[in-house]
Amino acid sequence: MIDVLYFAWVRERIGLPRERIETSATTVAELVAELRAREERYEAAFADLSSLRVALDQELSSFDAPLAGVREIAFFPPMTGG
């Protein structure tokens, strides 16, 4: 089981701030593919991965990163400074 957190417009499109998922995915990209196949709202949220960032156990990561041992994954739009 892995905790998946959604922030900003990702959360708005999916309609949940977080969920616990059982997955057979071995990478972030595989998990995203599983999520996109679930429902249209997930497809909409993950349609353009270039507009998303991902963190594994609160550390920025990439979509090709392995999920082995990861307890939490977060998806969010890029942050801007100000």
ChimeraX commands (.cxc) that place a marker at each C-alpha (Angstrom):
marker #1 position 0.00,0.00,0.00 radius 0.5
marker #1 position 1.14,3.48,-0.82 radius 0.5
marker #1 position -0.29,6.84,0.23 radius 0.5
marker #1 position -0.89,9.12,-2.75 radius 0.5
marker #1 position -1.32,12.85,-2.13 radius 0.5
marker #1 position -2.69,15.36,-4.62 radius 0.5
marker #1 position -2.13,19.11,-4.39 radius 0.5
marker #1 position -3.53,22.25,-6.06 radius 0.5
marker #1 position -5.29,21.70,-9.38 radius 0.5
marker #1 position -4.37,17.99,-9.35 radius 0.5
marker #1 position -6.51,17.59,-6.22 radius 0.5
marker #1 position -9.29,19.65,-7.81 radius 0.5
marker #1 position -9.41,17.48,-10.94 radius 0.5
marker #1 position -9.31,14.19,-9.05 radius 0.5
marker #1 position -11.59,15.37,-6.25 radius 0.5
marker #1 position -9.51,13.89,-3.42 radius 0.5
marker #1 position -6.66,15.27,-1.32 radius 0.5
marker #1 position -5.21,11.79,-0.74 radius 0.5
marker #1 position -5.90,8.09,-1.07 radius 0.5
marker #1 position -4.27,4.81,-0.17 radius 0.5
marker #1 position -3.57,2.61,-3.18 radius 0.5
marker #1 position -2.50,-0.97,-3.65 radius 0.5
marker #1 position -0.39,-1.14,-6.79 radius 0.5
marker #1 position 1.83,-3.48,-8.73 radius 0.5
marker #1 position 3.64,-0.53,-10.35 radius 0.5
marker #1 position 7.41,-0.51,-10.02 radius 0.5
marker #1 position 7.97,3.12,-11.11 radius 0.5
marker #1 position 6.13,6.40,-10.76 radius 0.5
marker #1 position 5.33,6.32,-14.49 radius 0.5
marker #1 position 3.70,2.89,-14.14 radius 0.5
marker #1 position 1.62,4.14,-11.21 radius 0.5
marker #1 position 0.50,7.14,-13.26 radius 0.5
marker #1 position -0.52,4.77,-16.08 radius 0.5
marker #1 position -2.57,2.72,-13.59 radius 0.5
marker #1 position -4.24,5.85,-12.24 radius 0.5
marker #1 position -5.01,7.23,-15.72 radius 0.5
marker #1 position -6.73,3.96,-16.62 radius 0.5
marker #1 position -9.05,4.23,-13.59 radius 0.5
marker #1 position -11.38,7.06,-14.58 radius 0.5
marker #1 position -11.64,10.15,-16.75 radius 0.5
marker #1 position -10.84,12.47,-13.82 radius 0.5
marker #1 position -7.44,10.79,-13.36 radius 0.5
marker #1 position -6.82,10.94,-17.10 radius 0.5
marker #1 position -7.48,14.69,-16.98 radius 0.5
marker #1 position -5.19,15.21,-13.99 radius 0.5
marker #1 position -2.28,13.30,-15.52 radius 0.5
marker #1 position -2.77,14.29,-19.17 radius 0.5
marker #1 position 0.38,16.46,-19.30 radius 0.5
marker #1 position 3.16,15.14,-17.09 radius 0.5
marker #1 position 5.40,18.06,-18.04 radius 0.5
marker #1 position 3.10,20.25,-15.93 radius 0.5
marker #1 position 3.50,18.03,-12.85 radius 0.5
marker #1 position 6.13,17.39,-10.23 radius 0.5
marker #1 position 6.40,14.33,-8.03 radius 0.5
marker #1 position 7.87,13.73,-4.59 radius 0.5
marker #1 position 8.61,10.34,-3.07 radius 0.5
marker #1 position 8.61,10.31,0.73 radius 0.5
marker #1 position 8.80,14.14,0.61 radius 0.5
marker #1 position 11.81,14.32,-1.73 radius 0.5
marker #1 position 11.53,15.62,-5.29 radius 0.5
marker #1 position 11.91,12.83,-7.77 radius 0.5
marker #1 position 11.30,11.88,-11.40 radius 0.5
marker #1 position 8.61,9.88,-13.12 radius 0.5
marker #1 position 11.06,7.07,-13.90 radius 0.5
marker #1 position 11.98,6.66,-10.22 radius 0.5
marker #1 position 11.41,3.24,-8.63 radius 0.5
marker #1 position 8.66,2.80,-6.05 radius 0.5
marker #1 position 10.38,0.06,-4.03 radius 0.5
marker #1 position 10.17,0.98,-0.34 radius 0.5
marker #1 position 8.27,4.22,-0.97 radius 0.5
marker #1 position 5.47,4.92,1.50 radius 0.5
marker #1 position 4.18,8.23,0.16 radius 0.5
marker #1 position 3.99,9.82,-3.26 radius 0.5
marker #1 position 2.78,13.37,-3.91 radius 0.5
marker #1 position 1.76,14.99,-7.18 radius 0.5
marker #1 position 1.70,18.78,-7.55 radius 0.5
marker #1 position 2.22,21.55,-10.10 radius 0.5
marker #1 position 5.62,23.26,-10.32 radius 0.5
marker #1 position 6.22,25.84,-7.63 radius 0.5
marker #1 position 7.25,29.37,-8.47 radius 0.5
marker #1 position 9.27,31.69,-6.33 radius 0.5
marker #1 position 8.23,35.16,-5.41 radius 0.5
marker link #1:1,2 radius 0.2
marker link #1:2,3 radius 0.2
marker link #1:3,4 radius 0.2
marker link #1:4,5 radius 0.2
marker link #1:5,6 radius 0.2
marker link #1:6,7 radius 0.2
marker link #1:7,8 radius 0.2
marker link #1:8,9 radius 0.2
marker link #1:9,10 radius 0.2
marker link #1:10,11 radius 0.2
marker link #1:11,12 radius 0.2
marker link #1:12,13 radius 0.2
marker link #1:13,14 radius 0.2
marker link #1:14,15 radius 0.2
marker link #1:15,16 radius 0.2
marker link #1:16,17 radius 0.2
marker link #1:17,18 radius 0.2
marker link #1:18,19 radius 0.2
marker link #1:19,20 radius 0.2
marker link #1:20,21 radius 0.2
marker link #1:21,22 radius 0.2
marker link #1:22,23 radius 0.2
marker link #1:23,24 radius 0.2
marker link #1:24,25 radius 0.2
marker link #1:25,26 radius 0.2
marker link #1:26,27 radius 0.2
marker link #1:27,28 radius 0.2
marker link #1:28,29 radius 0.2
marker link #1:29,30 radius 0.2
marker link #1:30,31 radius 0.2
marker link #1:31,32 radius 0.2
marker link #1:32,33 radius 0.2
marker link #1:33,34 radius 0.2
marker link #1:34,35 radius 0.2
marker link #1:35,36 radius 0.2
marker link #1:36,37 radius 0.2
marker link #1:37,38 radius 0.2
marker link #1:38,39 radius 0.2
marker link #1:39,40 radius 0.2
marker link #1:40,41 radius 0.2
marker link #1:41,42 radius 0.2
marker link #1:42,43 radius 0.2
marker link #1:43,44 radius 0.2
marker link #1:44,45 radius 0.2
marker link #1:45,46 radius 0.2
marker link #1:46,47 radius 0.2
marker link #1:47,48 radius 0.2
marker link #1:48,49 radius 0.2
marker link #1:49,50 radius 0.2
marker link #1:50,51 radius 0.2
marker link #1:51,52 radius 0.2
marker link #1:52,53 radius 0.2
marker link #1:53,54 radius 0.2
marker link #1:54,55 radius 0.2
marker link #1:55,56 radius 0.2
marker link #1:56,57 radius 0.2
marker link #1:57,58 radius 0.2
marker link #1:58,59 radius 0.2
marker link #1:59,60 radius 0.2
marker link #1:60,61 radius 0.2
marker link #1:61,62 radius 0.2
marker link #1:62,63 radius 0.2
marker link #1:63,64 radius 0.2
marker link #1:64,65 radius 0.2
marker link #1:65,66 radius 0.2
marker link #1:66,67 radius 0.2
marker link #1:67,68 radius 0.2
marker link #1:68,69 radius 0.2
marker link #1:69,70 radius 0.2
marker link #1:70,71 radius 0.2
marker link #1:71,72 radius 0.2
marker link #1:72,73 radius 0.2
marker link #1:73,74 radius 0.2
marker link #1:74,75 radius 0.2
marker link #1:75,76 radius 0.2
marker link #1:76,77 radius 0.2
marker link #1:77,78 radius 0.2
marker link #1:78,79 radius 0.2
marker link #1:79,80 radius 0.2
marker link #1:80,81 radius 0.2
marker link #1:81,82 radius 0.2
view
